[in-house]
Amino acid sequence: MCGITGICVKDLARGVDARLLEAMTASLAHRGPDGSGSFVGPHVGLGHRRLSIIDLATGDQPIYNEDGSIALVFNGEIYNYKELRQELMARGHQLRTQSDTEVIVHLYEDFGDDCVDHLNGMFAFALWDAKHERLLVARDRLGERPVYYAEHNGRLLFGSELKAILQDRSIPRDVDLGALDDYLAYGYIPAPATIYTSVRKLRAGERLVWDARTGVRTNIYWKVPFAPGRIRTEDEWVAELRALLVDSIALRLRSDVPVGAFLSGGLDSNGIVALAAQQLGTPLQTFSVGFGEADFDELALARLTARRYNTDHHEIMVRPGDLSSFVDLVNHFDEPFADASMLPTYYVAREARRFVKVCISGDAGDELFAGYSQYRQVQRYATIDKIPLPVRRVVFGAGAALLPDSVPGKGLFDRLSVEKGARYQRQIGVFSLRERRRLLRPEAGAARCAESRLFDPFYNANGLDPISISQLVDQNTYLPEDVLVKVDRAALKNGLEVRIPFLDHRLVELVNSMPLDLKLRGGVTKYILRRLLRDDLPPEILTAPKRGFGMPLKHWLRGELRDFARDLLLSPDSRSAAYFERPAVERLLASHDRRGRDMSERIWTLLVFEQWCRAAA
């Protein structure tokens, strides 16, 4: 894994600011501690920080084509690079390295911007074509690798993280109030927005082209597919899925440095470890994180698979005192990000980096195989939805309005009073529309809060059942904007690359073409995955209830961290007070103290924003 940066200028007389490019690149040293490189031409400057994993000797960047007219900086891994090398050499290309990066340069020579269609991998790259004086920037299909960019004062700046662009002190820091509303609604800021009005993010599966004449143009080159596939028997589905998953894991084990694996107590990571261990000739190094609270701790389950496959197993424990990294980690994300599992992800990545440079993980299994509890809830709502919506709005809406915030069941009444995107936001989001309007001050956009603008477009999809629509929403929003952001930042803060076999785009396309009954059957989630792995895993793993990779925040915010939250949010010098109504914050804290509804996710979301405000001031 690496970090990339760049500057493009329209005015040749102005030229590229080499000092700024150097500062931008240096700000990403954590992503690539093994080396740096740069290229500066008349219109463009490219910067690179390297984490060396493939072709340790000759893989330094930027990388060029045969005549030097194309320069490339790249972040990620192209898993099918060996096959692509053979194809390119058969067509007469001369490759001077053994790296995966170089294949992109020559694919661009053959296919132009459509070079991305040939790549199986996670990537973000910037390619300068000097002959045509144009820049191509692209992000992988599922959004594993990030790209931020800003157009300001006649220049385009881009980088793997927001902090690279903010090295330019002239970039405006105006808070995007629409992005703040999204943050409170979802716990993250979805692309293309960022917390600042002046900076944007490339979306998953998106390309950006820049030239001095037309400036920036973007387009989506790949969308998550969700359509029925050809008819197969259940045995045929299982066999095809297993073959593809085994191949995906084999590709992600390609490396010139040791590879380890994250191992929780869940089906997904255990399955990945089991299938990976069967391919390796040496013991796989595995890494697990646990908590003192029994209802969140999965170490005992992880040990079962570790013992079965004789892995070199490592465990760490996360306790309330470990929130000492809270400030540093929140600041590292550069913009508000409220997924509390960033903390255990950071700690397990830090432990893993002591032994390996690369880990594989079981992320994305829930989104693909309908593993989340909300999918079963969507199924149960079908009965109540037979009541006309106007009636439900009156009956359940009135019930939600009458119940105090601290009473369990208020959220359910609120969800039953709406439908489609609005309901799903209230299922999986943080603050509902009503709560955001009460929380935000008028000058912070309270009147402009939107119901569910992020989710609504997916409910216009034709021919999909409600559960498949929910999966489509998650694969397009929560997965790239939350899960993959968390993994990218928390792991690369430690200089660790994480590879995700479930995100091979071929596998995504296959699973999304399966009948729903193969994913959710009779209340059993991930049915086909459980069947596929039934001979590979201990029975306790196959039957264990889902816990999720979360934090025991509800316990901590009523115990050791109660005063921490109050002191930070209600202090006289609170920065978030410029955005939030103090009485609403006080009610939220008091409601959680009464041990009724669990308000910990909402409190954590405000804590993160408060700390971000302090860092950004």
Secondary structure, DSSP 8 states (H G I E B T S, - for coil): -EEEEEEEES-TTT---HHHHHHHHHTTTTT-BTEEEEEE-SSEEEEEEE---S-TTT--SSEE-TTS-EEEEEEEEETTHHHHHHHHHHTT----S--STHHHHHHHHHHGGGGGGG--EEEEEEEEETTTTEEEEEE-SS--S--EEEEETTEEEEESSHHHHTTSTTS---B-HHHHHHHHHHSS--TT--SBTT-EE--TTEEEEEETTTEEEEEE-------------HHHHHHHHHHHHHHHHHHHT--SS-EEEE--SSHHHHHHHHHHHTT-SS--EEEEEEESSTTT--HHHHHHHHHHTT-EEEEEEE-GGGGGGHHHHHHHTSS----TTHHHHHHHHHHHHTT-SEEE--TTHHHHHT-SHHHHHHHHHHHHTTS-HHHHHHHHHHHHHHS-TTSTTHHHHHHHTS-HHHHHHHHHSSS-HHHHHHHB-GGGTGGG--SSTTTGGGGG-TT--HHHHHHHHHHHTHIIIIIHHHHHHHHHTTT-EEE-GGG-HHHHHHHTTS-GGGTEETTEETHHHHHHTTTTS-HHHHH-----S---HHHHTTTTTHHHHHHHHHSTT-SGGGTB-HHHHHHHHHHHHTTSS--HHHHHHHHHHHHHHHHH-
